[in-house]
């Protein structure tokens, strides 16, 4: 069977999307391709964002492949499943352009996992994968009549929505070392979250672990990437060694939270690669920060969120360090790593003057902290659930309306006022079911 895995050519005009807008390797499709080929299927990844494919080129390449299954994601790379564009405009436009191409439509991503009924309707798709998709996609090679025995999918049957099984969590120990085509690596000039110097050679993304042991109020991870699981270190090192042989000089670990891991860092010390991570600074002891820098880390994105204990407690950070201790730990990290950022969110508890004083203090030591970012109540986050309960078919619209009503002024990482979903999305068309 032929599977065509499509990462659309993303645009973000009018979106509240907080993530990086440069192309990133679609790791979930890389794993899925390997597992599908292992099962005897033919697979084509069409990354319209990485290769800057206009609609005509994307359609012609997909049509020439004659897929039996056409898979589309609702977020630009797994790195941003937890903070995706709320709107489905780009997947809608992409599937509309592909209307003449063969194959059942399969949708994966945070929208499919959190609001499957609305996602199926908006995209006129045949089936949605619930949770992490790599191990589920090979099961969808079955004829549609046999789908009733499959877990972790949602689809319409006789006009009724069928939700089968729970949210899938992939076995990280079973996912192979990825190997990317040379053309993909050549195009990947972006070094995600790197600011110490301009890129001289390609960058890439790598995943060591998936999930997080914490449940901060703002993080949309309840329906995917929830339980913490690490990949085997030899597999990760094999993958990084391949990237180095392809000329990659920098990798970004897309882990929900990059936890201190001495055996991994000791292996990285001997590999000519630099890397970036996102983590919690309170988890890193001084000796591990020194090892992190020696292993090649050049960028740390550290979630602090609030400069007060009250603010961090409100967000369920569960941090045991005081603000002074966190500040000292950030300054220490900067002694070993060229770029250190402290992420702040608008918790409603911090005096803006105190925030500016704290930011200026860190800047004296070379640590950058952003102005507090308004929190978007992502469906699937504890914050959304506490306010409205489980996500329903209007969850994304409700979250967007709430966010826009509370935030007449936006953060320094957004350059225009976002639009409501009804202004961004296409009107759903009759489904293909």
RONU-254378 format. One line per 3 residues: for each residue x, y, z of C-alpha. Coordinates in pm, whole numbers, plus 50000, padded with zeros to 5 digits. Each point is the difference from the previous one (the first is absolute). Example, Ala and Ser with C-alpha at 12.3 -4.5 7.8 and 13.67 -1.06 7.14 Angstrom:
2
51230/49550/50780 ~ 50137/50344/49934;
//
This chain:
433
50000/50000/50000 ~ 50115/50356/49927 ~ 50005/50261/50277;
50060/50367/49919 ~ 50093/50202/50310 ~ 49948/50373/49953;
50137/50291/50200 ~ 49825/50305/49850 ~ 50159/50326/49896;
49913/50191/50316 ~ 49896/50363/50015 ~ 49907/50183/50319;
49837/50328/49900 ~ 49748/50097/50269 ~ 50093/49705/50223;
50092/50007/50369 ~ 50259/49732/49923 ~ 50292/50043/50242;
50238/49749/49845 ~ 50291/50047/49765 ~ 49894/50055/49639;
50306/49848/49835 ~ 49984/49642/49865 ~ 50086/49715/50237;
50043/49631/49927 ~ 49665/49817/50045 ~ 50132/49737/50242;
49661/49832/50039 ~ 49989/49936/49625 ~ 50359/49877/50005;
49915/49735/50258 ~ 49674/49913/49824 ~ 50177/49954/49668;
50247/49757/50155 ~ 49725/49798/50170 ~ 49781/49996/49689;
50287/49884/49779 ~ 50086/49736/50258 ~ 49643/49873/49953;
50047/49983/49622 ~ 49830/50323/49891 ~ 50128/50266/49759;
50034/50346/50155 ~ 50051/50350/49863 ~ 50054/50297/50232;
49904/50327/49835 ~ 50130/50282/50217 ~ 49857/50307/49829;
50135/50231/50269 ~ 50360/49880/49988 ~ 50014/49988/49620;
49781/50307/49943 ~ 49755/49811/49779 ~ 49719/50205/49849;
49661/49832/49978 ~ 50047/49890/49639 ~ 50331/49827/50072;
49861/49831/50311 ~ 49695/49871/49811 ~ 50199/49875/49702;
50245/49810/50219 ~ 49724/49847/50210 ~ 49797/49904/49693;
50301/49836/49834 ~ 50042/49782/50310 ~ 49632/49883/49983;
49963/49957/50376 ~ 49754/49765/50168 ~ 50030/50201/50322;
50063/50374/50016 ~ 50112/50118/50344 ~ 50005/50365/50107;
50111/50160/50326 ~ 49831/50292/50174 ~ 50318/50149/50151;
50334/50098/49844 ~ 50221/49722/50141 ~ 49971/49805/50324;
50199/50274/50173 ~ 49686/50214/49997 ~ 49721/49752/50068;
49964/50157/50346 ~ 49967/50355/49865 ~ 49854/49963/49648;
49811/50255/49796 ~ 49644/49973/50138 ~ 49855/50036/49650;
49993/49724/49738 ~ 50020/50237/49705 ~ 50322/49862/49849;
49899/49630/50019 ~ 49660/50098/49855 ~ 50160/50182/49709;
50245/49718/49941 ~ 49736/49727/49995 ~ 49781/50213/49776;
50286/50026/49750 ~ 50048/49621/50024 ~ 49631/49924/49939;
50077/49824/49671 ~ 50272/49777/50146 ~ 49912/49643/50095;
50008/49853/50348 ~ 49811/50002/50328 ~ 50071/50312/50204;
50166/49944/50338 ~ 50057/50292/50235 ~ 50255/49998/50284;
50101/50265/50248 ~ 49880/50186/50309 ~ 49660/50097/49853;
49928/49640/49896 ~ 50091/49879/50348 ~ 49815/50267/50200;
49691/50078/49789 ~ 49970/49713/49749 ~ 49637/50062/49898;
50053/50367/49919 ~ 50328/49922/49824 ~ 49847/49730/49781;
49717/50235/49908 ~ 50218/50301/49926 ~ 50243/49799/49787;
49746/49764/49842 ~ 50239/49720/50099 ~ 49929/49629/50023;
50174/49919/50329 ~ 50190/50173/50279 ~ 50279/49849/50208;
49957/50048/50376 ~ 50332/50074/50167 ~ 50344/49924/49861;
49977/49877/49645 ~ 50310/49804/49899 ~ 49884/49653/50109;
49634/50060/49913 ~ 50049/50087/49633 ~ 50110/49648/49894;
49677/49859/50144 ~ 49798/50224/49766 ~ 50118/49797/49703;
49701/49777/50076 ~ 49687/50032/49793 ~ 49757/50249/50146;
49757/49722/50084 ~ 50258/49858/50241 ~ 50061/50324/50190;
49756/49900/50278 ~ 50274/49795/50166 ~ 50261/50278/49995;
50080/50210/50309 ~ 50086/50371/50019 ~ 49802/50121/49699;
49686/50205/49939 ~ 49778/49989/49692 ~ 49641/50026/49890;
49803/49681/49940 ~ 49640/50024/49888 ~ 49984/50365/50099;
50124/49928/50353 ~ 50342/50086/50140 ~ 50198/49698/50118;
50269/50064/50259 ~ 50202/49681/50039 ~ 50249/49939/50275;
50202/50254/50193 ~ 50267/50246/49902 ~ 50299/49814/49860;
50344/50036/50158 ~ 50280/49869/49780 ~ 50258/49756/50128;
50304/50223/49985 ~ 50236/49705/50036 ~ 49861/49858/49674;
50042/50312/49786 ~ 50304/49970/49771 ~ 50289/50237/49941;
49880/50238/49730 ~ 50180/50049/49672 ~ 49908/50302/49786;
50055/50048/49627 ~ 50300/50215/49915 ~ 49770/50249/49825;
49803/50054/50322 ~ 50315/50065/50200 ~ 50137/50241/49740;
49677/50202/50019 ~ 49999/50006/50379 ~ 50219/50305/50059;
49805/50107/50307 ~ 50153/49958/50346 ~ 49700/50004/50231;
50031/50234/50298 ~ 50366/50075/49934 ~ 50126/50355/50052;
50371/49976/50079 ~ 50103/50012/49631 ~ 49868/49962/49647;
49979/49648/49854 ~ 50295/49879/49793 ~ 49853/49660/49911;
49660/49824/50022 ~ 49810/49946/50321 ~ 49751/49728/50099;
49757/49893/50270 ~ 50034/49691/50219 ~ 49785/49846/50270;
50155/49835/50306 ~ 49685/49979/50210 ~ 49629/50055/49970;
49759/50118/50267 ~ 50053/50179/50328 ~ 49960/49898/50366;
49853/50342/50083 ~ 49649/50132/49934 ~ 50031/50376/49976;
49668/50173/49948 ~ 50090/50159/49667 ~ 50146/49699/49819;
49780/49819/49746 ~ 50140/49652/50033 ~ 49724/49797/50164;
49897/49837/49672 ~ 50347/49925/49865 ~ 50359/50009/50127;
49874/49955/50354 ~ 50186/49718/50177 ~ 50376/50047/50002;
50187/49744/49786 ~ 50362/50009/49882 ~ 50144/49843/49687;
50297/49766/50041 ~ 50322/50200/50004 ~ 50175/49783/49735;
49713/50065/49755 ~ 50014/50375/50059 ~ 50379/50004/49958;
49970/49798/49678 ~ 49752/50256/49867 ~ 50223/50295/50093;
50306/49830/49849 ~ 49808/49967/49672 ~ 49914/50369/50007;
50363/50093/50064 ~ 50108/49791/49701 ~ 49748/50196/49792;
50163/50326/50100 ~ 49766/50107/50284 ~ 50173/50220/50257;
49709/50068/50240 ~ 49702/49805/50126 ~ 49709/50110/50214;
49850/49752/50243 ~ 49625/50040/49963 ~ 49936/49823/50332;
49708/50139/50198 ~ 50256/50030/50277 ~ 50368/49911/49963;
50081/49843/50335 ~ 50356/49966/50135 ~ 50141/49671/49869;
50366/49945/50073 ~ 50054/49693/49775 ~ 49854/50184/49698;
50203/50316/50061 ~ 50319/49800/50048 ~ 49943/49838/49658;
49934/50339/49840 ~ 50331/50139/50132 ~ 50182/49791/49739;
49778/50091/49702 ~ 50075/50313/49794 ~ 49651/50146/50036;
49847/50299/50175 ~ 49643/49996/50126 ~ 49715/50183/50167;
49748/49888/50261 ~ 49685/50109/50181 ~ 49994/49914/50367;
49936/50113/50356 ~ 50304/50166/50150 ~ 49907/49886/50353;
50073/49639/49901 ~ 50365/50065/49918 ~ 50270/49979/50266;
50323/50201/49942 ~ 50206/49695/49899 ~ 49738/49898/49741;
49990/50352/49856 ~ 50377/49981/49951 ~ 49961/49662/49824;
49714/50137/49790 ~ 50224/50276/49868 ~ 50293/49765/49946;
49774/49763/49803 ~ 49931/50275/49746 ~ 49689/50180/50120;
49991/50355/49866 ~ 49635/50089/50073 ~ 49773/49952/50300;
49634/50098/49999 ~ 49903/49981/50367 ~ 49641/50014/50115;
49980/50230/50303 ~ 49655/50143/49918 ~ 49965/50226/50307;
50240/50195/50223 ~ 49789/49936/50311 ~ 49931/49684/50197;
49628/50083/49982 ~ 50011/50020/49623 ~ 50189/49673/49962;
49761/49827/50239 ~ 49703/50136/49806 ~ 50145/49841/49687;
50074/49674/50183 ~ 50371/50022/49924 ~ 50087/49803/50312;
50337/50173/50029 ~ 50182/49964/50332 ~ 50246/50281/49933;
49948/50361/50103 ~ 50011/50275/49740 ~ 50350/50090/50117;
50113/49639/49962 ~ 49849/49983/49650 ~ 50175/50325/49909;
50335/49874/50129 ~ 49955/49672/49809 ~ 49929/50187/49675;
50309/50215/50048 ~ 50208/49689/50068 ~ 49865/49832/49688;
50109/50301/49794 ~ 50358/49939/50114 ~ 49994/49668/49813;
49751/50058/49717 ~ 50021/50296/49755 ~ 49627/50074/49994;
49757/49960/50290 ~ 49639/50116/49991 ~ 49750/50013/50284;
49643/49964/49874 ~ 49735/50210/50173 ~ 49621/49973/49977;
49738/50252/50107 ~ 49879/49835/50320 ~ 49819/50310/50130;
50198/49996/50325 ~ 50324/50178/49907 ~ 50043/50375/50028;
50115/50122/49654 ~ 50261/50225/50163 ~ 50145/49705/50190;
50008/49798/49679 ~ 50195/50271/49819 ~ 50243/50030/50290;
50055/49624/49994 ~ 50048/49995/49623 ~ 50254/50284/50019;
50186/49820/50278 ~ 50031/49683/49790 ~ 50113/50196/49697;
50300/50124/50199 ~ 50117/49637/50005 ~ 49915/49926/49638;
49672/49817/50070 ~ 49697/50104/49794 ~ 49642/49990/50130;
49701/50081/49782 ~ 49721/50233/50100 ~ 49719/49789/50151;
49793/49831/49730 ~ 49620/49981/50039 ~ 49896/49639/50053;
49785/49837/49736 ~ 49768/49741/50158 ~ 50079/49714/49763;
49738/49725/49991 ~ 50164/49703/50166 ~ 50179/50210/50260;
49914/49986/50371 ~ 49919/50372/49980 ~ 49733/49944/49737;
49853/49701/50185 ~ 49976/50188/50330 ~ 49815/50285/49836;
49767/49820/49758 ~ 50032/49625/50051 ~ 50084/49751/49728;
50055/50139/49651 ~ 49690/49989/49779 ~ 49942/50089/49635;
50032/50375/50072 ~ 50307/49973/50220 ~ 50239/50182/49766;
49746/50274/49927 ~ 49925/50043/50371 ~ 50368/50023/50089;
50063/50252/49723 ~ 49705/50221/50096 ~ 50108/49997/50364;
50359/50086/49912 ~ 49906/50289/49774 ~ 49753/50141/50251;
50261/50010/50277 ~ 50301/50119/49804 ~ 49964/50331/49816;
50382/50023/50009 ~ 50213/49706/49894 ~ 50354/49885/50065;
50325/50116/49847 ~ 50019/49678/49795 ~ 49676/50075/49812;
49996/50269/49734 ~ 49629/50030/49922 ~ 49667/49950/50174;
49867/49648/49948 ~ 49666/49934/49833 ~ 49708/49786/50113;
49984/49646/49864 ~ 49691/50074/49792 ~ 50204/50268/49824;
50286/49759/49931 ~ 49847/49663/49920 ~ 49813/49890/49692;
49638/49899/50036 ~ 49986/49618/50026 ~ 49883/49815/49691;
49808/49670/49995 ~ 50225/49718/50115 ~ 50152/49720/49799;
49878/49730/50237;
//
